């Protein structure tokens, strides 16, 4: 076992504090990664505060991990010491169900994917995430970060990037498609970049216009404030795809009215509270209300290669580890443009 420094939440809603954790020995197919950067995802906050249900404490959050391979097991074939790599939201799955075999490990039906943190591994031990100096991960759940991406701006791609890339690809965002992105935060800003790079006509739907200049600079063609009632009248029946990246409850009937016939409203933001819906909002117009998780390992690699090819990563604010609690407060206040990334050398 290797003892490493980390930042952990000792209990639900408690401030994170510096501590030490044990990492397992490097097994035959394992990769030991020196973590260089770890993104702060809103889901880290939901889980550390038990907003999505009972959690495992102490909790070391972090599933946007970028680093360098420090050691490999004797059976590892895909990676070597010195490689630039990433780890996203999962570190294992059953590997045997139809979804796992199809590259959809995120939807594993053989017990579910094993989360990078706040989960139990196959030995019943809790998993600890990226707010730490090192991590040991099976090579099958590690991805390669292309040379064209610096590690700091690549880290958020491991969740925010793939969480938006996967549904945009699945619902065929591209030339001739009108795509709306709800929210311009950590996920939303990546959705704008990716939808634009895919060739879609991109509209941002945000509460206000205060981030309009950023949205247009990142690739949006149009930008509307949802706080203005005229927005919903003017844009009725406009979009093929609406991707909601916000974790607050929305007026689903209002947003569904913005879809064309056969359009899809896809949720990647996950509110803590249930939401209501008038089913006529989907019946009239044969519209779809859908959701999407992260992507599988192969698709995550595809996304990283796509971002490198198009020359972009996340827009980040680099912080020290002792600023994590302040960063959590700022994320909840929507005061970040657009992803906090921890310099793990400061842990």
C-alpha angles and dihedrals in degrees: 000000000000122000113218135175118251144161114245141177104233093199140356113300091001119133114261115253138188114267141141130259136187122245119201121250115270107268129203094278099028132115122209110212128197099217112224101173136012125191123222110232123192087237088065087063094045090053098041088053094042090240091145096044140283113348140193118256142237085043126193103194127199131108100169099083129168123175150120129279110252101174138001133203121248093257098049112119105165102057140042135192110285097029117137108237145167139210123203136185099317137048100183146359136183092275090204108074122093092257094051091048089050093054093257096117090149088070096045111165095190094084098317131269116303109241122230087240138006090039140095120246124222090276092055093252120135117254120232124205142218103294085096142079100252141012135191115216135170108257091238090068097046123092132201119246109219118238090243092069123071111225096241096057091038095058096076090050088072089074112002092041099047094038089062099032094055098058094038089056094041093052091044102246107186145100112352093020125112111216127187122199116204110211131014101225134107094313097029097057090052091048090055092051094046097044090049092049089050088058101250126140102251130209124181118214108197134161092249140005095247093108095040096111090051092048093052091046091052092053110280116141094199136019127197135179113234089202087071110083090209089069093070093046095048096046100042111140094004109120139070092194132018114191113196113204098171126106095209121095112265136201093257094186090056094050094044088057087066093063127097120232108294090015123146130225106202124193122209095152111081117210117206091228129064117256129216130228139188103223092216085073089071099029093059103067098013089258127173128226106198145160136212135197128199122303132260123264095264092048091047089056089047090053093051091050090048093052092047091048090053093043104241142112130169126307102245146184109210114218140179119249091249088063095061096102091048089048091053090055091048093049090054089050091049088242102140133090095227126307131003112224122192119224095222092201084078095059 
